[in-house]
């Protein structure tokens, strides 16, 4: 950057500057089958929703409710109960005093009363565990990867509700199981013609103070 404000930490890593927004926690709380945003999230893109279930649970059919400028909540089938936070690369005004930082287009980048989050890891490579048949005559394909759940990280669920490509033109439904007992994430698809290849990433993040 040629001018503006820039902070670096002890490792010479830029933690805040006046050109780029940080990943900001807009709301946080508890969920049970989903949660309602109060107030609504006003970003144009859907907020990133991260969850951490209290016990092993399977997530499916995730939906972010509302629309651009008025995101009202999220829901899914399964998932049990747990904690969540939603985040975006956009700050909001919360404090009456402290520090605020805008970019050259007057977009609010930082408010000292709004906590930030950081991405901690991503699972990109999966091990195929094989297939099984469901009671409806469909095929289930299973994948996993070594990645501990004991770090306190939260999992992004925005992409869990989408369909994935099958072995032919047919799509398959995507599911994700958080397995505390096996300390792993298990991804599986169910469809009439599933593929043995799997490329959906799983992203983790954590709020920071």
N, C-alpha and C positions, 0 to 999 in steps of 0.2 A: 504494500500500500504506500502511496506517496504522501498522504497526510491523514490525520484522524487520530483515533485512540487505539492503542494496542497493549494488551497484557500478555506476559509470558510467565510460565511457572518455573520452578527450580530446574527443570530439565530442558529449558529453552523451547518449550512447546507453547504455541499461541493458544490461549484459553479464551480470549475475548478480543474482538476488534470491531471497528466501525464499518466494515464491509460485509461481513457474513454473520448471519444469525446462528445461534446455538440451538440445539434441540431442547426446547423448553417444555416443562411439565405444565400443562394447562389445567388439568384436574386429576384428582386421585381419590381412591376410596375402596370400598368393598363391592363385590359383584356377586350376584346369584342368578345365573342364566343371562346375565348382562347387567347394564346399569344405564341410568338416565343422566345426561350431562345437564348440570344446572350451574350457571346459565348455559345456553347452547354455545357450541364452538363455532366461531365465525370465519374460519379459514375457508378458502375456495376448495382446496383439496381435502379429502377426508382426513381427520386426525389419525395419527398412528396410535393404536391401542395395544398396550402391553399388559399381560396378565401373569399372575403367579398363583396357581391353585393351592388350597390348603392340603389337599390329598390327591392321590392319583385320579386322573379324570381324562375323558376323551372329548375333544372339541370338534364340532361339525356345524356346517351351515351358518357361518359367521356373517352377520349383517351390520353395517354401520348405517344407522337411521338418519334421515334428514336429507339435506342437499347442500350445495355450495353456499357458504355463508350462514348456514343454519343446521349444523349437525347436532342431533338431539340425543344420541345414545348409541349403544351397541347391544347385540344379543347373539346368542348361539344356542344350539342344542347341546346337552351334556355340559361339561365344564365344571360341574360342582359349584363350590363357592371358593372365594379367594380374594386377593387384592389386585387392583389394577391402577394404571395411570395412563392418561392419554397425552400425547405430545405432538408438537409441530415445530417447524422452523420459523416461529413467529412468537414474539413475546406479547404480553398484555399488561396494561397498567394495573398495578395492585397496591403499591405503597404511596403514602402521602409525602414521604421524604426518602432520600437515598440517592441512587444513581440510575439514570435512564440513558440509553444510547440509541440513536437513530442513524439510519444510513443516509446517503445523499438524496434518496427519493422519499424521505420522511417516514419510512417504514420503521416501526419500533423493533429494535434488535434485542434489547436487554432491559430488564427491570430488576433491580436488586431484591425485590420482594418475591420474585418468581423463581422457583427452583429449576435447575436444568437437569438433563439426563445425558447419559453417554452410552453409545453402542459398545457392548462388551465382547461379543463374539458372534459368528455366523457359521451355521452348518451348511456346507455346500456339497459335500461328498457323502453318499449314502451306500450302505451295504444291503444288498437284496437278501431277504430272509426266506423268500419262497412264497408260494401261494396256498390258498385254501378255498373251499367252497362255502358259500353262505346258504342259509335255509331257503332263499329265494332262487337258488340256481345260478347266482352270479359268482364272479371270481374276486377274491380279495388278495391283493399283493401287499407285502410287508417290507418296510425298510427301517433301518436304524443307523445310528452313528455314535461313537463314544463321545459323550459330552455331559459332564456332571451337572446335577441339578442342585447341588448344595452351596452354590456361590451367592444365592440371593438374587439372581438375575430374573428378569421378567421376559416373557416370550411375546413377540409380535404376532397378533392373530388376524390382521387384515387380510392376509392371503389364504387363510385356512378355509374360507367359504367358497373358493372358486373350484371349478371343474378342471381336470387335467386331461391331456390327450391320452387316448387309448392306443392299442396296437393297430387299429384301423381308423376309420372316420368317427367311431364312437368315442364319447368322452367318459370319464370315470369320476366318481365323487371322491373328494379328498377328506381325510380324517387325520387327527393328530392326537396321540395319547401321551400324556405326561405321566411317566412311571417312576414314582419315588422308590418303589420296592426294588427296581432294577437300575436306578440311577441313570435313566436314559429317556430320550424322546423316541417314540415309535410312530412313524408315519405309515399310513396305509390308504390304499385306494380300493374302491369297489365298483365294478362295472362288468359289462358283458364281454369286453375284449381289452383287458388291461395290458399295459406295456411293462416289460421288466426293467425299463429305464426310468429314472426318477431324478428330476432336476430342480424341484422346488426348494428354495433356501428357507431355513428357519433362522430368524434374527433375534438376538437377545439384547436387552438394555437394562440400565439401572439408574434410578434417580440419584443425584449427587447433591450435596449441600454446599 
